[in-house]
């Protein structure tokens, strides 16, 4: 089995990006078979967080990635934290999840939220 590119199923929530003062760019999603344990698939979501205005962000944020099945149900969600204290202009991120039972996903939603 080979990797599957799901980037054409990506959705973003611009209103969430505006609220957090960032834009998400260069997004991609790939599923790969787990060859080590034959335990399904793993997903990797990659992209960059860019400051919307200026060079910095005011507060730390989390980038959320949610995968949906063909019935519109969330199958898994993954996240990464972006620290405001170390952020300058842009920061690449990578979200990963392991042991997914199937490669059949209809939608991948990626959006920022305030970090707690």
Secondary structure, 3 states (H helix, E strand, C coil): CCCEECHHHEEECHHHHHHHCEEEEEEEEEEEECCCCCCCEEEEEEEEEEECCCCCCCCCEEEEEEEECCCCCEEEEEEEEECCCCCCCEEEEEEEEEEECCCCCCEEEEEEEECC
